[in-house]
Amino acid sequence: MATRLADMVMPTIDETTRLLVHARRTRQPAVATGAQPPDAASAYAVQDAVARTFGWFAERPARHWKSGGPSRDAVLTHARLPPEGVWDSPADARAWPLHLRGIEAEVALRLARDVEPAMAKTFATTLDPIHADTLVDAMCVSIEIVDSRWVEGLDAPAMAKLADLQSHGALVLGPWVRYLPRDWSAQVCRVQVGTQAPLKRRGSHALSDPLFVLPAWLRHATRDGHSVAAGTVVTTGTWVGILHAAAGDLVTAEFAGIGHASVQL
């Protein structure tokens, strides 16, 4: 009986979609507690339904994604990013509707070739250097602005956050440089948020190597039977956790040997 009751009160994909669409249209967060998809498949279905409602990918497939997770042992999560919220650095987000202004400093990767579903299925958990070199042609510094359409923000239930594009707000991309293999354990990242003390990290990516996301992301992105096009970009997870910024802050991120990016909040 308890299971049947839970099934009866569990919000549908349509209801979660309705809440997120309303929150985006009104710029007023919705209450997530008790209103979340039951599993990841349902959360991704909500992502897709919200995208269809706003027509984000009506003209062409997504060209920008986010992918990542807290550790190599965790299930990685993914989201297609609305094209109007992806900007080149230096960017100005002062007119963009934001509630949280969380900051993640990341490295984005760009595909060198189309990836078909059959190819994606062959990838092991990690890519060997040869596969990586043939798949990725460029990288850049990226800043993801973390935001939420839920009142609970980052404390919202996990599946509610996944349905909400894993708390995505906007993405800033620095200048592209050629991808070359490197020792990511020695990679230095520096971030400045407004007048806060500068933050420096070395080798601090949660997955040790940004390329670790590629196999899981490409399998997810091709699950509908469509290829992922050359030139598609994926940002690969934070090196600094989530830093808290405020309206008016200038945020800069620099990765030694790769480049920098900035955004005015």
C-alpha positions as CSV (number, residue, x, y, z in Angstrom):
1,M,0.0,0.0,0.0
2,A,2.9,2.4,0.8
3,T,4.4,1.8,-2.6
4,R,1.0,2.5,-4.3
5,L,0.5,5.6,-2.3
6,A,4.0,6.9,-3.2
7,D,3.2,6.2,-6.9
8,M,0.0,8.2,-6.6
9,V,1.6,11.3,-5.1
10,M,4.8,11.1,-7.2
11,P,4.8,14.2,-9.5
12,T,4.6,13.4,-13.2
13,I,7.2,14.5,-15.8
14,D,4.6,16.9,-17.1
15,E,4.1,18.5,-13.6
16,T,7.8,18.9,-13.0
17,T,8.1,20.4,-16.5
18,R,5.3,22.8,-15.8
19,L,7.0,24.0,-12.7
20,L,10.3,24.6,-14.4
21,V,8.8,26.3,-17.4
22,H,6.7,28.6,-15.1
23,A,9.8,29.4,-13.1
24,R,11.8,30.4,-16.2
25,R,9.0,32.5,-17.6
26,T,8.2,34.4,-14.4
27,R,11.8,34.4,-13.1
28,Q,10.3,33.2,-9.8
29,P,11.7,29.9,-8.4
30,A,9.3,27.0,-7.7
31,V,9.3,24.7,-4.7
32,A,11.2,21.5,-5.4
33,T,10.7,19.5,-2.2
34,G,8.2,16.8,-2.9
35,A,8.0,17.7,-6.6
36,Q,10.9,15.9,-8.2
37,P,11.3,13.2,-10.9
38,P,11.6,9.7,-9.4
39,D,14.8,8.8,-11.3
40,A,17.4,10.0,-13.7
41,A,15.5,8.9,-16.8
42,S,12.6,10.9,-15.8
43,A,14.8,13.9,-15.0
44,Y,16.3,13.8,-18.5
45,A,12.8,13.5,-19.9
46,V,12.0,16.8,-18.1
47,Q,15.1,18.4,-19.5
48,D,14.0,17.4,-23.0
49,A,10.4,18.6,-22.4
50,V,11.5,22.0,-21.1
51,A,13.8,22.4,-24.1
52,R,11.0,21.6,-26.5
53,T,8.7,24.1,-24.8
54,F,11.3,26.9,-25.3
55,G,12.4,25.7,-28.7
56,W,16.1,25.8,-27.7
57,F,17.1,23.1,-30.2
58,A,14.4,23.4,-32.8
59,E,16.7,24.6,-35.5
60,R,19.7,22.5,-34.8
61,P,21.0,20.0,-32.2
62,A,22.6,21.3,-29.0
63,R,26.1,22.6,-29.6
64,H,27.0,23.0,-26.0
65,W,26.7,20.6,-23.1
66,K,27.8,20.2,-19.5
67,S,28.9,16.9,-18.0
68,G,30.5,15.8,-14.8
69,G,30.3,14.4,-11.3
70,P,31.8,14.5,-7.9
71,S,34.1,11.5,-8.4
72,R,35.0,8.7,-10.8
73,D,32.8,6.3,-8.8
74,A,29.7,8.5,-9.1
75,V,27.2,8.3,-12.0
76,L,28.1,11.3,-14.3
77,T,25.3,13.6,-15.2
78,H,24.7,15.7,-18.4
79,A,22.7,18.5,-19.8
80,R,22.2,20.3,-23.1
81,L,22.7,24.0,-22.6
82,P,20.3,26.7,-23.9
83,P,22.1,28.5,-26.7
84,E,21.2,32.0,-25.6
85,G,23.0,31.5,-22.3
86,V,26.4,30.6,-23.9
87,W,28.7,33.6,-24.4
88,D,32.3,34.3,-25.5
89,S,34.6,35.9,-23.0
90,P,34.7,38.7,-21.9
91,A,31.0,38.4,-21.1
92,D,28.5,40.7,-19.4
93,A,25.8,38.9,-17.4
94,R,24.3,42.0,-15.7
95,A,21.1,41.7,-17.7
96,W,20.8,37.9,-17.3
97,P,18.2,36.7,-14.8
98,L,20.2,35.0,-11.9
99,H,19.3,34.1,-8.4
100,L,22.4,32.3,-7.0
101,R,25.5,33.4,-9.1
102,G,27.5,30.3,-8.2
103,I,30.9,30.1,-10.0
104,E,32.6,27.1,-11.4
105,A,35.9,27.3,-13.2
106,E,36.2,24.6,-15.8
107,V,37.9,23.4,-19.0
108,A,35.7,22.9,-22.0
109,L,36.5,20.5,-24.8
110,R,35.5,20.7,-28.5
111,L,34.9,17.7,-30.7
112,A,37.1,17.3,-33.8
113,R,34.7,14.9,-35.5
114,D,31.2,13.6,-35.7
115,V,30.5,10.8,-33.2
116,E,27.9,8.2,-34.2
117,P,25.9,6.2,-31.8
118,A,27.7,3.0,-32.8
119,M,31.1,4.6,-32.0
120,A,30.0,6.0,-28.7
121,K,28.9,2.5,-27.6
122,T,32.4,1.1,-28.1
123,F,34.0,3.5,-25.7
124,A,35.3,2.1,-22.4
125,T,34.9,4.0,-19.2
126,T,38.1,5.9,-20.0
127,L,39.5,6.9,-23.3
128,D,43.0,5.9,-24.4
129,P,45.3,8.7,-25.5
130,I,44.8,7.8,-29.2
131,H,41.0,8.1,-29.0
132,A,41.3,11.3,-27.1
133,D,43.6,12.9,-29.6
134,T,41.2,12.0,-32.5
135,L,38.1,13.1,-30.7
136,V,39.1,16.5,-29.3
137,D,40.7,19.3,-31.4
138,A,40.5,22.2,-29.0
139,M,40.0,23.3,-25.4
140,C,39.3,26.5,-23.5
141,V,38.8,28.0,-20.1
142,S,35.1,28.1,-19.2
143,I,33.1,29.7,-16.4
144,E,29.8,28.1,-15.6
145,I,27.4,30.3,-13.7
146,V,25.4,28.1,-11.4
147,D,21.7,29.0,-10.8
148,S,18.5,27.3,-9.9
149,R,14.8,27.5,-10.8
150,W,14.1,25.9,-7.4
151,V,13.4,27.8,-4.1
152,E,15.7,25.3,-2.4
153,G,18.6,26.2,-4.7
154,L,21.6,23.9,-4.3
155,D,19.8,22.1,-1.5
156,A,17.0,20.9,-3.8
157,P,16.7,17.1,-4.2
158,A,19.2,15.6,-6.6
159,M,16.7,14.6,-9.3
160,A,15.1,18.0,-9.2
161,K,18.5,19.6,-9.8
162,L,19.2,17.2,-12.7
163,A,15.8,18.1,-14.2
164,D,16.8,21.7,-14.0
165,L,19.9,21.2,-16.2
166,Q,21.9,20.3,-13.1
167,S,21.6,23.9,-11.8
168,H,22.9,25.6,-14.9
169,G,22.6,29.3,-15.3
170,A,25.0,30.4,-18.1
171,L,28.3,29.4,-19.7
172,V,31.3,31.7,-20.6
173,L,33.9,30.4,-23.0
174,G,37.4,31.8,-23.3
175,P,39.6,31.7,-26.5
176,W,40.1,28.3,-28.0
177,V,43.6,26.7,-28.1
178,R,44.7,23.5,-29.7
179,Y,44.1,20.4,-27.5
180,L,47.4,18.8,-26.4
181,P,47.8,16.0,-23.9
182,R,49.0,17.4,-20.5
183,D,49.6,16.4,-16.9
184,W,46.3,17.4,-15.4
185,S,47.6,16.6,-11.9
186,A,49.9,19.6,-12.3
187,Q,47.4,22.0,-13.9
188,V,47.1,25.3,-12.0
189,C,43.8,27.2,-11.9
190,R,43.4,30.7,-10.5
191,V,40.0,32.4,-9.9
192,Q,39.1,35.9,-8.8
193,V,35.6,36.7,-7.7
194,G,35.1,40.4,-7.2
195,T,37.1,41.7,-4.2
196,Q,37.4,38.2,-2.6
197,A,40.9,36.8,-2.1
198,P,42.2,35.1,-5.2
199,L,41.9,31.3,-5.2
200,K,44.5,29.0,-6.6
201,R,44.2,25.3,-7.1
202,R,46.5,22.6,-8.6
203,G,45.3,19.3,-10.0
204,S,41.9,19.7,-8.3
205,H,39.5,18.4,-10.9
206,A,37.1,15.9,-9.3
207,L,37.7,13.3,-12.0
208,S,41.5,13.9,-12.3
209,D,41.2,14.4,-16.0
210,P,38.5,16.5,-17.9
211,L,38.5,14.0,-20.7
212,F,37.1,11.4,-18.3
213,V,33.6,12.7,-19.0
214,L,33.7,12.0,-22.7
215,P,32.7,8.3,-22.9
216,A,29.6,8.7,-20.6
217,W,28.6,12.0,-22.2
218,L,28.8,10.7,-25.7
219,R,26.8,7.6,-24.9
220,H,24.2,9.8,-23.3
221,A,24.2,12.3,-26.1
222,T,23.7,9.6,-28.8
223,R,21.1,7.6,-26.9
224,D,18.4,8.8,-29.2
225,G,20.1,7.4,-32.2
226,H,21.5,10.8,-33.5
227,S,25.2,11.6,-33.9
228,V,27.0,14.4,-32.0
229,A,28.4,16.8,-34.6
230,A,32.0,18.0,-34.9
231,G,32.4,21.3,-33.1
232,T,30.1,20.4,-30.3
233,V,31.4,21.7,-26.9
234,V,31.2,20.0,-23.5
235,T,32.3,21.7,-20.3
236,T,33.7,19.1,-17.9
237,G,33.3,20.0,-14.3
238,T,34.6,22.4,-11.7
239,W,38.1,22.7,-10.4
240,V,37.1,25.0,-7.4
241,G,33.8,23.6,-6.2
242,I,31.1,26.3,-6.3
243,L,32.2,29.8,-5.4
244,H,29.7,32.4,-4.3
245,A,29.6,35.7,-6.2
246,A,27.3,38.7,-6.0
247,A,25.7,41.1,-8.5
248,G,28.4,43.6,-9.6
249,D,31.3,41.2,-9.2
250,L,33.9,40.7,-12.0
251,V,34.8,37.0,-12.2
252,T,38.0,35.8,-13.9
253,A,39.4,32.3,-14.3
254,E,42.8,31.4,-15.6
255,F,44.3,28.0,-16.3
256,A,48.0,28.1,-16.8
257,G,49.0,27.1,-20.4
258,I,45.4,27.1,-21.6
259,G,44.0,30.6,-21.2
260,H,41.5,32.7,-19.3
261,A,37.9,33.8,-19.3
262,S,35.9,36.5,-17.5
263,V,32.3,37.6,-16.8
264,Q,30.8,40.7,-15.3
265,L,27.9,39.9,-13.0
